[in-house]
Structures are given as C-alpha cells and as structure tokens.
Amino acid sequence: RMDAKLSLSLEARRQREAERLARIKDPQAYKRAVDPAELARQVAEKQQIRQTEADFAATADAERIAVDNQLVQLEEERRRAERKHLAELDTYRSTLQGRATSRDHDLSDPTALRREQPGRVSDDDERLGASSMQKFHGEDLAISHRVKGQQEELRSWFGEAVREKEAAQAEAAQSDADFSSSMLQIDGLKSSLEASAQAKRREAYSAVAEYNLAQARAKKERERAAQAAEVRDNLAEIENNLSSTLLNEDPSVSRSYISPNRVRPDHFKGFSADEHQAILQQQAEQATERQEAEAEERAWSSQVAEEIEHMRQVRCSTEAQLEAKRAEMRRVFAEENRQLAETQKSNQSFLDSVVYPNQVSEHFFSFFNTTSR
C-alpha cells in the first residue's frame, strides 16, 4: 500500500514537471502578462463614459441657450411695457395736465380781462337795478354764491387730482407687479434648470461611482484569483525546485547534454533586457492614459463649477439691477410728491395772503364821493 501511494505521488510529480517544462518552453506564455482583451474592454468603457459626458454637456448647453433666449424675450417684453407706460404718461400729461387745465389758470390767464364783460354795458343794463348806482361800490350780493361755487370748483379739482394720482399709483403698482411676476418666473425657470443640472450631475456621479465599484470588485476578484494561482504555482515551483537542478549555479547545467552549444530552456534564469524594457514601456503608457483620463475628469468638473458660478453671478447682477430700478422709481415718485406739495403749499399761501386776505384798505375808501353815480 505504501509503494502504491509513493508511485502515485511520483507520477503526479512527473506530470507537474512535464506541464511546467511545456509552459517554460512555450514562448507565448511570456507575453501573457498583459491581457489585450481586457485592455480593449476598458478602452471601450472609457470611450462610452466620455460619449455620455459629451451628450450631457451638449444637453446642458442646449438648455442654457434656451434659457438665454427666454430671458431675452422677457427683457424685451419688460422694455416694451416700460416704453408703453412712459408714452401713456406723456400723453396724459400733454392732454390732461396742460396749462389751460390747471386749477389756478384763471388767476394767471393774460387774456382773462379781454374776455370778461364790462361791469356796465349801458344805462339800461339788465344786470343793474334802477337805483343801483352801479349797485354801490364794494357791494357784492353774490359773494356767498361765488365763494360756494369756488369752493365746489376747488373740491372738484382736488378730487380730480386725487383720482388721477391714485390711478397713476395703481398703474405703477400693476406695472411693478407684472415685472415682479416675470422675474419670479425667470427665477423659477433658473431654479428648475439648476435642479435638473444637479440631478444629471448626481446621476453621472452615481454611474461613475457604480462603475468604479464594479471595477474595484472585479479587480479584487482578479487579484484574489491571481494570488491563489500564484500560491499554487509557488508551491509547485518549490516542490519542483527541491527535486530538480534549477537552483544549481553551475553554468554547465544550462548547457544541453546533447549539444553543448545549445542552452536548455528548462534552466531559464530570467527575461532579457529588451523584454524588460517592453514591459516597462507598456506600463508607462497605461500610466499616461490613466493620468490623461483623470485630467479630463478634473477639467470637466472645473467647467461645471464655472458654469454654476456664472449663472449665480448673472442672477445676482439681475437682482441688483432690479433693486436699483426700484430705488430710482421710489426716488422719482418722492420727488414728484415733494414738488406737488410745494406747489399746493405755495398756491394755498397765495390764496390766503393775496386773493382772500379779507381786509379793507384805505384804497377802498378813496373811491367814496368821487362820482355822481
């Protein structure tokens, strides 16, 4: 039984030695350090990832162009509305706020005296009584009616001015509301585009991460299999070397017993310098390709960050312009209100101090006994 077991062990060792000898003599085995099929598969996957990134960049560019076009249209509509508002304001001022329609035009009308009827046309003027003597100098029986009419006219003018001012304020408020609504629409569109871009970037990052995890798992599996195979080969190598003359440093061992001029392949001591150089060259090329891919990925990430920063700056600039326009409109309205208040104050002061002082001077009494009428 021990002899059978020993013979089986020897037979297995001879079989392994024969397989190893065939593997050493096979020149193709030295070129299997690099797997061309695996490299081709990795190159195809890299190209697919680059194509996906290019499609994503093209889609993002198209969306940005569409957003820019919409912004240009909205800005043109805003300018058109502003021009229409200014034209209507000029028309209103030229038609309803002329000199002849002002509330104190009759006080400064240079043609008022020429258009007024004289106090007495003839002796039988129907406006005068029989013993009126021009109805006595200074007597004014219609003063209450005239004052009441003037007060009604002033109230009418004030009411009309208030209504016009309220209408102008309502129109300005509606214009501001329309403009704010358009800017809110623009902000909503920007937010949706930014969210879409972020979602696409997250999807791309997730796909790249999944791909990297799959590659890492596959690499670990290949390394584990390679390590197991290497351990088995090392054990077989140790067993074969213990029972062979491969570790003998005698130069004559590498010579063939049949022909001393021939070198025995089974006593191979290592690769040549050219083979070592070819392997190092291929490793350098792989490292260069990996560095180029990493540089392209960093450039793409930098470009995406720059585009996001540009959109943020455009939004901040638009908001600053809007705030400046609102401040200018508030300043103009405040200036108009101040001018109207000063005008009203000066008019009221003129009425109180000049038109209606309610005082009788010596000039009035100087007309007594100056005529026989």
ABEGO torsion letter per residue (X at the ends): XAAAAAAAAAAAAAAAAAAAAAAAABAAAAAAABBAAAAAAAAAAAAAAAAAAAAAAAAAAAAAAAAAAAAAAAAAAAAAAAAAAAAAAAAAAAAAABAAABAAAAAABAAAAAABBBABABAABAABBAAAGGGEBGBBAAAAAAAAAAAAAAAAAAAAAAAAAAAAAAAAAAAAAAAAAAAAAAAAAAAAAAAAAAAAAAAAAAAAAAAAAAAAAAAAAAAAAAAAAAAAAAAAAAAAAAABAAABABAAAABBAABAABBBAAABAEBBAAAAAAAAAAAAAAAAAAAAAAAAAAAAAAAAAAAAAAAAAAAAAAAAAAAAAAAAAAAAAAAAAAAAAAAAAAAAAAAAAAABAGBBBAAAAAABGABAX
